[in-house]
């Protein structure tokens, strides 16, 4: 293990790492790795791999089950229903599943009133030629295949929203409007005179592990099939209709079974401008190590937004792992393999 700073924590025999920058070699396949301290998701995904080693597309099944587990557990209240509300108090969902064998993907963005976002994304992957469906029409698609329409709000999410309203709508994502969004709720109007925000400063945000814990997951099955995906309810107090990086192939996650995969978490509005997971896998294709690929992807963003908050996990086809992050006090990830199955 090579690391500037590494703390290993054991939780139910799932390896959890706290990192600043890391390269580690497990090279134990099959394997599952996911962002943040969500060990049950890794465990459940690995159980699918272990119990069905010869099943076709078991990697896709494992990722679907792993992300669904986090949705049901409301991991960090930023995955699944009843979590981060938007400005109107509604919780909406984004999800992606990317197949590294076929280079095909299925995704949903701004999904309303349907809890199982990752399964809807999987259905799009399996049964359509499209990559991404969004909003109410994605709901119509899901309902046509018997996904249940129900409220995603809970007392917890409504409480967050009400407290936000009572706190002058702080924090929020408005700029260059009046009244001053740093101390007032809307409605807002465009200011006729405003200062151009410096690039370095515009990368700053209140995004942290308390309000944006996208689960990004990478699965490698015994036959070398590599799959990557994400599930999240997005930024707390985002604009209604906002879709972040998580459901965007090459931003939230990317996979190529010939080389490896990557998944990302953090300030998606900034990160999606740089296609970091595509860049990381492309770096693997050109011969970089996972650690080098992770660092290149994060450094590319930090050159333009030094204060941005984000992290990336990169895994090559042998199961070697690289992780890098920027602007975070800490970043955890969880691993499950034959040595640490549950």
C-alpha positions as CSV (number, residue, x, y, z in Angstrom):
1,X,0.0,0.0,0.0
2,X,1.3,3.4,-0.9
3,X,-0.5,6.4,0.7
4,X,0.0,9.9,1.9
5,X,-2.6,9.2,4.6
6,X,-4.6,6.1,5.2
7,X,-6.8,4.8,8.0
8,X,-8.3,1.4,7.7
9,X,-11.5,0.6,9.6
10,X,-13.1,-2.9,9.9
11,X,-16.9,-3.0,9.9
12,X,-18.6,-6.4,9.6
13,X,-15.5,-7.7,7.8
14,X,-16.0,-5.3,4.9
15,X,-12.9,-3.2,4.4
16,X,-13.5,0.5,4.8
17,X,-10.8,3.0,3.9
18,X,-10.4,6.7,4.8
19,X,-8.1,8.3,2.3
20,X,-6.5,11.4,1.0
21,X,-4.7,9.7,-1.8
22,X,-4.3,6.0,-2.3
23,X,-3.0,3.2,-4.4
24,X,-3.7,-0.3,-3.2
25,X,-3.4,-3.7,-4.8
26,X,-5.9,-6.4,-4.0
27,X,-6.1,-8.1,-7.4
28,X,-8.7,-10.4,-5.9
29,X,-11.5,-11.0,-8.4
30,X,-14.5,-11.1,-8.2
31,X,-14.8,-7.9,-6.2
32,X,-17.1,-4.9,-5.4
33,X,-16.1,-1.4,-4.4
34,X,-18.3,1.5,-3.6
35,X,-17.9,5.1,-2.4
36,X,-18.5,6.1,1.2
37,X,-19.1,4.1,4.3
38,X,-21.9,2.0,2.9
39,X,-20.6,-1.6,3.6
40,X,-24.0,-3.4,3.4
41,X,-24.2,-2.3,-0.3
42,X,-20.9,-3.9,-1.0
43,X,-21.7,-7.0,0.9
44,X,-25.1,-7.6,-0.8
45,X,-23.6,-7.0,-4.2
46,X,-20.8,-9.4,-3.5
47,X,-23.2,-12.1,-2.3
48,X,-24.8,-12.0,-5.7
49,X,-21.4,-12.6,-7.3
50,X,-20.5,-15.4,-4.9
51,X,-23.8,-17.2,-5.2
52,X,-24.1,-17.0,-9.0
53,X,-20.5,-17.3,-10.4
54,X,-21.6,-18.7,-13.7
55,X,-24.7,-16.6,-14.4
56,X,-24.7,-14.4,-17.4
57,X,-24.6,-10.7,-16.6
58,X,-24.2,-11.4,-12.9
59,X,-22.1,-8.3,-12.6
60,X,-25.1,-6.2,-13.7
61,X,-27.3,-8.0,-11.2
62,X,-24.8,-7.5,-8.4
63,X,-24.6,-3.7,-9.0
64,X,-28.3,-3.4,-9.2
65,X,-28.8,-5.2,-5.9
66,X,-25.9,-3.3,-4.3
67,X,-27.3,0.2,-5.2
68,X,-30.8,-0.9,-4.5
69,X,-29.7,-1.9,-1.0
70,X,-28.4,1.6,-0.4
71,X,-31.7,3.1,-1.8
72,X,-33.7,1.0,0.7
73,X,-31.4,1.9,3.6
74,X,-31.5,5.6,2.6
75,X,-27.7,5.6,2.9
76,X,-26.6,8.9,4.3
77,X,-30.1,10.3,3.5
78,X,-28.6,11.2,0.1
79,X,-29.4,7.9,-1.6
80,X,-33.0,6.8,-2.2
81,X,-36.3,8.2,-1.0
82,X,-36.8,10.6,2.0
83,X,-33.5,12.3,1.6
84,X,-32.2,15.6,0.2
85,X,-35.2,17.8,-0.9
86,X,-35.0,20.3,-3.6
87,X,-36.1,24.0,-3.2
88,X,-39.8,22.9,-3.4
89,X,-39.4,20.2,-0.8
90,X,-39.4,17.3,-3.3
91,X,-36.9,14.4,-3.3
92,X,-36.0,13.3,-6.8
93,X,-33.6,10.5,-7.9
94,X,-30.7,10.0,-10.4
95,X,-29.2,6.6,-11.2
96,X,-26.8,5.1,-13.8
97,X,-25.7,1.6,-14.8
98,X,-22.8,1.2,-17.3
99,X,-21.9,-2.1,-18.9
100,X,-18.2,-2.4,-19.7
101,X,-18.7,-5.4,-22.0
102,X,-21.2,-3.8,-24.4
103,X,-20.4,-0.1,-23.7
104,X,-24.1,0.4,-23.2
105,X,-25.8,2.3,-20.4
106,X,-29.1,3.0,-18.8
107,X,-29.9,6.0,-16.6
108,X,-32.6,8.2,-15.1
109,X,-32.4,11.8,-14.1
110,X,-34.8,13.8,-11.9
111,X,-36.9,10.7,-11.4
112,X,-40.0,11.6,-9.4
113,X,-42.3,9.4,-7.2
114,X,-40.5,6.1,-8.0
115,X,-38.2,4.7,-5.3
116,X,-36.2,2.1,-7.2
117,X,-34.2,4.4,-9.5
118,X,-31.3,1.9,-10.2
119,X,-33.8,-0.8,-11.3
120,X,-35.5,1.7,-13.7
121,X,-32.0,2.5,-15.1
122,X,-31.4,-1.2,-15.5
123,X,-34.7,-1.6,-17.3
124,X,-33.7,1.2,-19.7
125,X,-30.4,-0.6,-20.3
126,X,-32.0,-3.9,-21.0
127,X,-35.1,-2.9,-22.9
128,X,-34.4,0.3,-24.8
129,X,-31.9,1.8,-27.3
130,X,-31.8,5.0,-25.2
131,X,-29.3,5.9,-22.5
132,X,-31.1,8.5,-20.3
133,X,-34.7,9.3,-19.4
134,X,-35.6,12.2,-17.2
135,X,-38.4,13.7,-15.1
136,X,-42.1,12.9,-15.4
137,X,-41.7,11.1,-18.7
138,X,-39.2,8.7,-17.0
139,X,-41.9,8.2,-14.4
140,X,-44.4,7.3,-17.2
141,X,-41.9,4.8,-18.6
142,X,-41.4,3.2,-15.2
143,X,-45.1,3.0,-14.5
144,X,-45.7,1.3,-17.8
145,X,-43.6,-1.6,-16.5
146,X,-45.3,-1.8,-13.2
147,X,-42.9,0.2,-11.1
148,X,-44.9,1.7,-8.2
149,X,-45.6,5.4,-8.1
150,X,-45.5,6.8,-4.6
151,X,-44.3,9.8,-2.7
152,X,-40.6,10.1,-2.0
153,X,-41.1,12.6,0.8
154,X,-40.8,11.7,4.5
155,X,-41.1,13.6,7.7
156,X,-37.3,13.8,7.7
157,X,-37.1,15.3,4.3
158,X,-39.9,17.7,4.9
159,X,-38.3,18.8,8.1
160,X,-35.1,19.6,6.3
161,X,-37.0,21.7,3.8
162,X,-39.0,23.6,6.5
163,X,-35.9,24.4,8.5
164,X,-34.2,25.6,5.3
165,X,-37.2,27.9,4.6
166,X,-37.1,29.2,8.1
167,X,-33.3,29.9,7.7
168,X,-33.8,32.3,4.8
169,X,-33.2,29.5,2.3
170,X,-29.6,29.0,3.3
171,X,-27.6,27.6,1.7
172,X,-28.7,27.7,-1.9
173,X,-27.3,27.7,-5.4
174,X,-28.3,31.1,-6.7
175,X,-25.9,33.8,-7.9
176,X,-26.0,37.2,-9.6
177,X,-29.7,37.8,-8.6
178,X,-31.6,40.1,-6.3
179,X,-32.4,40.1,-3.5
180,X,-29.1,38.8,-2.2
181,X,-29.5,35.0,-2.2
182,X,-26.9,34.7,0.6
183,X,-29.5,36.1,3.1
184,X,-32.9,35.9,1.4
185,X,-35.3,33.5,-0.1
186,X,-36.7,34.1,-3.6
187,X,-38.4,34.8,-5.8
188,X,-35.3,36.4,-7.4
189,X,-34.7,38.7,-10.3
190,X,-31.7,39.0,-12.5
191,X,-29.4,41.8,-11.2
192,X,-28.5,44.4,-13.9
193,X,-25.1,44.8,-12.3
194,X,-23.1,42.0,-10.9
195,X,-19.5,41.0,-10.5
196,X,-18.2,38.0,-12.5
197,X,-17.4,35.3,-10.0
198,X,-13.8,34.3,-10.1
199,X,-13.4,30.7,-11.3
200,X,-11.4,29.7,-8.2
201,X,-14.2,31.0,-5.9
202,X,-17.0,29.5,-7.9
203,X,-15.8,26.1,-7.1
204,X,-16.4,26.5,-3.4
205,X,-19.6,25.0,-2.0
206,X,-21.2,23.5,1.1
207,X,-21.1,20.0,-0.5
208,X,-19.8,17.5,2.0
209,X,-20.5,14.0,3.4
210,X,-23.6,15.3,5.2
211,X,-25.5,16.4,2.1
212,X,-24.2,14.6,-0.9
213,X,-23.1,10.9,-0.5
214,X,-23.7,9.5,-4.0
215,X,-23.1,5.8,-4.0
216,X,-20.8,5.0,-6.9
217,X,-20.1,1.3,-7.3
218,X,-17.8,-0.8,-9.4
219,X,-18.3,-4.6,-9.8
220,X,-15.9,-7.1,-11.4
221,X,-17.3,-10.6,-11.8
222,X,-15.2,-13.8,-12.1
223,X,-15.3,-13.7,-15.9
224,X,-13.9,-10.2,-16.0
225,X,-17.2,-8.4,-16.7
226,X,-16.8,-4.9,-15.3
227,X,-19.8,-2.7,-14.5
228,X,-20.1,0.7,-12.9
229,X,-23.0,2.7,-11.6
230,X,-24.5,5.3,-9.3
231,X,-27.6,6.2,-7.3
232,X,-28.4,9.4,-5.5
233,X,-31.1,11.9,-4.6
234,X,-28.7,14.7,-5.5
235,X,-27.8,18.0,-3.8
236,X,-29.8,19.1,-0.9
237,X,-31.9,22.2,-1.8
238,X,-31.0,22.0,-5.5
239,X,-33.1,23.7,-8.1
240,X,-36.1,21.7,-9.2
241,X,-35.1,19.9,-12.4
242,X,-31.4,19.9,-11.6
243,X,-29.6,16.8,-12.7
244,X,-26.0,16.3,-11.6
245,X,-23.1,14.1,-12.8
246,X,-24.3,10.9,-11.3
247,X,-26.5,9.6,-14.2
248,X,-24.2,10.9,-16.9
249,X,-21.9,8.3,-18.5
250,X,-18.3,9.4,-18.2
251,X,-19.1,11.7,-15.4
252,X,-20.7,9.8,-12.6
253,X,-19.4,6.4,-13.7
254,X,-17.7,4.7,-16.7
255,X,-16.5,1.1,-17.4
256,X,-14.6,-0.8,-20.1
257,X,-14.0,-4.4,-19.4
258,X,-10.8,-4.3,-21.4
259,X,-9.2,-1.8,-19.0
260,X,-11.2,-1.0,-15.8
261,X,-13.8,1.4,-14.4
262,X,-14.3,4.6,-12.4
263,X,-17.0,6.2,-10.3
264,X,-17.1,9.7,-8.8
265,X,-18.8,11.7,-6.0
266,X,-18.8,15.3,-5.0
267,X,-19.8,18.6,-6.7
268,X,-21.4,17.2,-9.7
269,X,-22.2,20.5,-11.4
270,X,-18.5,21.1,-11.7
271,X,-17.3,17.5,-12.1
272,X,-19.6,16.7,-15.0
273,X,-17.9,19.5,-17.0
274,X,-14.7,17.4,-17.1
275,X,-16.0,13.8,-17.7
276,X,-13.7,12.6,-14.9
277,X,-14.6,8.9,-15.0
278,X,-14.2,8.7,-18.8
279,X,-10.9,10.4,-18.5
280,X,-9.7,8.0,-15.8
281,X,-10.6,4.9,-17.8
282,X,-9.0,6.5,-20.9
283,X,-5.8,7.0,-18.8
284,X,-5.9,3.2,-17.9
285,X,-6.2,2.5,-21.6
286,X,-3.1,4.5,-22.2
287,X,-1.1,2.6,-19.6
288,X,-1.5,4.6,-16.4
289,X,-1.9,2.9,-13.0
290,X,-5.3,3.4,-11.2
291,X,-3.6,5.8,-8.8
292,X,-2.2,7.9,-11.7
293,X,-5.5,7.8,-13.5
294,X,-7.4,9.0,-10.4
295,X,-4.9,11.8,-9.7
296,X,-5.0,13.0,-13.3
297,X,-8.8,13.2,-13.3
298,X,-9.0,15.1,-10.0
299,X,-6.0,17.4,-10.9
300,X,-7.7,18.3,-14.2
301,X,-10.7,19.7,-12.4
302,X,-8.6,21.3,-9.6
303,X,-6.6,23.2,-12.2
304,X,-9.7,25.2,-12.9
305,X,-11.6,24.9,-9.6
306,X,-9.0,24.6,-6.9
307,X,-11.6,24.6,-4.1
308,X,-14.0,22.1,-5.6
309,X,-15.1,19.1,-3.5
310,X,-14.9,15.7,-5.1
311,X,-13.4,12.2,-5.2
312,X,-12.9,9.4,-7.6
313,X,-12.3,5.6,-7.4
314,X,-10.5,3.9,-10.2
315,X,-10.1,0.1,-10.6
316,X,-8.2,-1.6,-13.4
317,X,-9.2,-5.0,-14.8
318,X,-7.0,-6.9,-12.4
319,X,-8.7,-5.3,-9.4
320,X,-6.0,-2.8,-8.4
321,X,-7.4,0.4,-7.0
322,X,-6.6,4.1,-7.1
323,X,-8.4,6.8,-5.2
324,X,-8.0,10.6,-5.1
325,X,-10.0,13.5,-3.7
326,X,-10.0,17.3,-3.4
327,X,-11.6,19.7,-1.0
328,X,-12.8,17.0,1.4
329,X,-12.0,16.6,5.1
330,X,-12.4,12.8,4.6
331,X,-13.5,10.3,2.0
332,X,-14.4,6.7,2.8
333,X,-14.9,3.7,0.5
334,X,-15.9,0.1,1.0
335,X,-14.6,-3.1,-0.6
336,X,-16.0,-6.7,-0.6
337,X,-14.2,-9.7,-2.2
338,X,-13.4,-13.3,-1.3
339,X,-11.1,-12.3,1.5
340,X,-13.7,-9.9,2.9
341,X,-17.0,-11.2,1.8
342,X,-19.4,-10.0,4.5
